[in-house]
Amino acid sequence: MDTQNTNQTRDENLWKIAKKRAEFKRHLAAYVIVNSLFWIAVIASAVRFGHMAYWPVFPTFFWGIGVFFNWLHVYHGDSDSLAQKEYEKLLSKQ
C-alpha cells in the first residue's frame, strides 16, 4: 500500500492519539522488563547468599506511579477533548 496515500487519508487527531498510546506501551514494556530484572537479581542473590534485599520496591513503586499518570494522561486526559467539553459547558450557560 502507498504510504503517501495512507498519510493523506488518516485523521491527524487520531494519529496523535495512536502515537501517544504506542509510546505508552513502550514505556509500560520498559517498566515491566526492568523491574522484572531487578526482582530476579534480588531473588537470585537471596538464593545464593541467603539474604533478601527489598530495594526494588522503591523503583517499582515510584516508577509505577509515573506509569499510572502516563496511562491516565494517554487514555483519559486528552487536553483537546477536555477543552471541547469545557467550551460546550460555557456555550450551554449562555
Order of alpha helices (4+ residues) and beta strands (2+ residues): alpha-alpha-alpha-alpha
